[in-house]
Amino acid sequence: MAGTAGKRRQALEDIRALRDQGWYWSATTPGLLLSPGDLDVHLWHDGPAGELLYSPKVVEMMGRLLDEEGR
């Protein structure tokens, strides 16, 4: 149970940080957080599981960042 609570707390902290950067909730899809600059950059908050599910474009962008940092 502590693991789920920890994941939920971390997800909420991440959401707050993104909202501070201009991300916003979708008006049509509950739990969908959208980037202000690119609608293909989004994530979905699975509240009951306390998880964030990232769009394929976000995953791709994260992979490129990790590759760059590994050089």
Secondary structure as GFF3:
##gff-version 3
##sequence-region A 1 71
A	DSSP	alpha_helix	2	20	.	.	.	ID=ss1
A	DSSP	beta_strand	24	25	.	.	.	ID=ss2
A	DSSP	beta_strand	32	34	.	.	.	ID=ss3
A	DSSP	beta_strand	42	46	.	.	.	ID=ss4
A	DSSP	beta_strand	51	54	.	.	.	ID=ss5
A	DSSP	alpha_helix	56	70	.	.	.	ID=ss6
###
